[in-house]
Amino acid sequence: MIIIFNSFITNIESDQGISLTPALNGFASVDVQDQSGLISKYINPSVINVIPSNFNSSLNNIALGKTTGFLYVPGNAAQKIRTGQSIDMIIYLDSSDPKNSVVRDEVNSTAKVISQSYSNSLSASATPQNTTIPTITQVSTGEPLPLQIIKKVMLVILLFLPLLLFGNIIIDSVVGEKERKTGEILIAMPLSQAQIIIGKSMAVTLTISLQVFMWLIILLIAGFNISNPLFVFIFIFLTSIPIIGITTVVAAYSKNYKEAGIGLSIVYIGIVGFLIVPVLLYISRKSFLSNISPMTIVMRLFSGESISLPDYALALACILVVSIISYWIAIKLFERDDIIFGPRPGILKLIFDLITFKKF
């Protein structure tokens, strides 16, 4: 994951930007004001969807994310070409949209093709001194993608970091009962296994929430612009519940600290991937499915974006489902006497028992 992320950052910070080779029609769209049809009819339709428009409506479409850019071609472009004059075109691009590089490159290549075509035509007419060269002025809006990566992804990773720092407390709390031989005493107390697991988990969850709250206060004092800090805190707190549940599953099944540490390292790689990859997907494509990661919702919250109810529902449903499944498995594992007092069952047998709902 580090290698992939490093390659991604290297590519977007290079002079060439991100190289995209889309295979679908209308991969990107651009509004065009071109009365002469000089440029719009030559742009590759298999890549760019050209939409006739005007200045005001196009800038509004860019702000709403409906189009990637707006190209303005002077109305007297055809007349200037006939007299051999230069044509100044202006293209407005949303730098926060990764597809802006595709639009920019396509417009530039189209301008070069037209320039070369008319130059050859003028050369054939024995007037090579009058060469028409369309020039493009680019005006960018929004944050460039590398800046988004730094300001959004890195900040949201920082806020989620405490969720991955307190797994050792759960490991010590559950596995320590086996190592210290205090599990029998705990089971003998007038508490159910569910109360024991939930109690241990909630203690760690509250500790995490305190850490996240402190970090938010420090970031705000340091001058970071974090919108909706209360909702950001609530979503991070809710996300910690299923993560602690998954950690408890590893602790309940592990035989000792060493085994628990190895298992936790492998599981946390999957958790980090599940949290971060949808965030990068959202920045690149703003896909609805990317909201399955609570980290995506948190990033959108502190960025001040408007979030629809279905987006919230998808993230909350994921948190709820993973929480129920993980705590149910952890409680069932903790209920088995052979987990605490005797040899463990194999992982395949446990999976079979859970799938078939065999009574332990």
FENURZI-V167609 format. One record per backbone hydrogen bond with DSSP energy under -0.5 kcal/mol. NH is the residue of the N-H (numbers start at 1). CO is the residue of the C=O. If there is no record, write none. Layout:
<<NH CO> <NH CO>>
This chain:
<<5 1> <6 2> <7 3> <8 4> <9 5> <10 6> <11 7> <12 8> <13 9> <14 11> <17 14> <20 18> <26 45> <27 24> <28 47> <30 49> <31 69> <32 51> <33 71> <34 32> <37 34> <41 37> <42 39> <43 39> <47 44> <48 44> <49 28> <50 48> <51 30> <52 50> <53 32> <58 54> <59 55> <60 56> <61 57> <62 58> <63 59> <64 60> <65 61> <65 62> <66 61> <67 61> <68 29> <69 29> <70 92> <71 31> <72 70> <72 90> <73 33> <73 71> <77 74> <80 76> <81 77> <82 78> <83 79> <84 81> <85 80> <87 133> <89 87> <89 135> <90 72> <91 137> <92 70> <93 139> <94 68> <95 93> <95 141> <96 141> <97 94> <98 96> <100 97> <101 98> <103 99> <104 100> <105 101> <106 102> <107 103> <108 104> <109 105> <110 106> <111 107> <112 108> <113 109> <114 110> <115 111> <116 112> <117 113> <118 114> <119 115> <120 116> <121 117> <122 118> <123 119> <124 120> <125 121> <126 123> <127 122> <130 127> <131 129> <132 130> <133 131> <134 132> <135 87> <137 89> <138 136> <139 91> <140 138> <141 93> <145 95> <148 144> <149 145> <150 146> <151 147> <152 148> <153 148> <154 149> <156 152> <157 153> <158 154> <159 155> <160 156> <161 157> <163 160> <164 161> <165 162> <166 162> <169 166> <170 166> <171 167> <172 168> <173 169> <174 170> <175 171> <176 171> <176 172> <177 174> <178 174> <178 175> <179 175> <180 176> <182 177> <183 177> <186 182> <187 183> <188 184> <189 185> <189 186> <191 189> <196 192> <197 193> <198 194> <199 195> <200 196> <201 197> <202 198> <203 199> <204 200> <205 201> <206 202> <207 203> <208 204> <209 205> <210 206> <211 207> <212 208> <213 209> <214 210> <215 211> <216 212> <217 213> <218 214> <219 215> <220 216> <221 217> <222 218> <223 220> <224 219> <226 224> <227 225> <227 302> <232 228> <233 229> <234 230> <235 231> <236 232> <237 233> <238 234> <239 235> <240 236> <241 237> <241 238> <242 238> <243 239> <244 240> <245 241> <246 242> <247 243> <248 244> <249 245> <250 246> <251 247> <252 248> <253 249> <254 250> <260 256> <261 257> <262 258> <263 259> <264 260> <265 261> <266 262> <267 263> <268 264> <269 265> <270 266> <271 267> <272 268> <273 269> <274 270> <275 271> <276 272> <277 273> <278 274> <279 275> <279 276> <280 276> <281 277> <282 278> <283 279> <284 280> <285 281> <286 281> <286 282> <290 287> <291 288> <292 289> <293 290> <294 292> <296 293> <297 293> <298 294> <299 295> <300 296> <301 297> <302 298> <303 299> <304 301> <305 300> <312 308> <313 309> <314 310> <315 311> <316 312> <317 313> <318 314> <319 315> <320 316> <321 317> <322 318> <323 319> <324 320> <325 321> <326 322> <327 323> <328 324> <329 325> <330 326> <331 327> <332 328> <333 329> <334 330> <335 331> <336 332> <336 333> <339 336> <340 336> <340 337> <341 337> <342 337> <350 346> <351 347> <352 348> <353 349> <354 350> <355 351> <356 352> <357 353> <358 353>>
